[in-house]
């Protein structure tokens, strides 16, 4: 049985240099790689992905590491689905409803 304590989320946050044309291309390529890996943009330079467990998180960490651009800073945070349910979000000053966990159909 799938447990909210075993199911995981990955959060990739980054600040990449974009002053030079090559830097902008590297940043765009990195974002596109995250999207190709199934991440969704939560905010600009913040991407999230649902995973079935710690082993899948580790696999995606390796994919992200392989796609890292030469400059900038990238952080990966991992947390359980139960912790994700507790995120408090605002749009403007309006508090948003809690995120619904993906349907099991979306997992596979």
N, C-alpha and C positions, 0 to 999 in steps of 0.2 A: 504494500500500500504506500502511496506517495504521502509524505509527511511535510508539513510546512516548516519543520525544523531541519529537514534534509534538503528540500528544494532550495536553490540558491539564486541570488541575483549578483551580477557583476556591474560595477559602475566604473567607467573609464573617464577620467577627468584629465584635461590637458591644456597647457599653454604652449603654443608653438610659435616660433618667430615667423613673421609674414612680411618683412620689409622688402626682401629681395624676391625677384620673380621665381627663383628656384625654391625659396622657402615657402612661398604661397603654393606652389605646385606640390611640394612635399606634404604640406598641411592638408591640402585637398585630397591627395592620394591616401593619406592616413584616414581621413574621415570616410572616404569611399570604401576603404578596406573594412572599417568597422561596420558600415552598412551592409557590405557583402557578407560579413560574418553573422549577420542577424541582429546587430545592435540597433536600438532606436535612439534618436536624439531626444534627450530629456530637456536639455538647454544647450545653447551654443557651447561647444567644447565639453559637453557632459553627455555621455552615451550609456545606456543600460541594456542588459541582456539577461533573459531568464535562462537558467540552467537546471538540469535535473539532479545535480549533486556536485560535491567537491571535485570529483574526477573530471567532470565536464568543464568546470571552472578552470582547472589547471590546463586542460587542453586549449581552451580559448585564450588563456594568459600567454601560452606559447605562441599562438597565432598573432596576438597583439604585439608581443615582443619582436617577432619576426618582421612586423610592419613598421616598427618605430622609425620616425624620421631622425636625421642626425642631430638636430637641435631641439631645444625646448624641454619641457617637463611633462611627464605622464604618470599619473597615479591610478592604480586599480584597487578598488575596494570591493570586498565580497561580503555578503550578508544573507541571512536566511529569508525565506519567503515570509515567515512570521514577523520578522523585523521590518520588512518592506511594507507590510500591511499597516504599520504604525507611522508611516511618513505623513507629515503634515504639510500640505501644499496651499499656496495662495496664488491667485491671479489678481493682480492689483491688491486691493484690500479684502477681496472676497475669498473666504476659505473654500477650498475645493473638496469634493467628496473623496473619500479614500479610493486609492487605485484598486480595481478588481484584479485578482490574480487571473492569469490566463487560463482559459479552459483547457482541460486535458487534451482535447483535440489539437490545440495549438502546440502541445509539447512534442508531438511525434509526426 
